[in-house]
Amino acid sequence: MPAALAGSLVLAAITGAIRAMTVRVWVEASQALRQGTWITALLWVVSLDAHLGYDFQAEAQRIADGPRQDVGDPGTRAPSW
């Protein structure tokens, strides 16, 4: 699970950095303004798709790996507290 989280954070950093290059930021009347382009919107969709795809693959791998040996089946054991 920590590897999946780390991978998701790396993916977010990369796609965020790419999207940031498509946004214009300026100050007008003491107020910061920003404006994206159609490329920014497209990159948001690509980023969402990449995250969903990554999550799907990570979950598929978790299922393929089978149950963790150190925990057992939570449905058949009493809680440890």
HUNOR-V360392 format. One record per pair of residues at least 6 apart in sequence whose C-alpha atoms are under 6 Angstrom apart, sorted by the first residue. I is the first residue (numbers start at 1). GAP is how many residues later the second one is. Records with the same first field share a line. If there is no record, write none. Layout:
I = GAP + GAP
This chain:
19 = 21
22 = 18
23 = 12 + 13
24 = 10 + 11
25 = 8 + 9
26 = 6 + 7
27 = 6
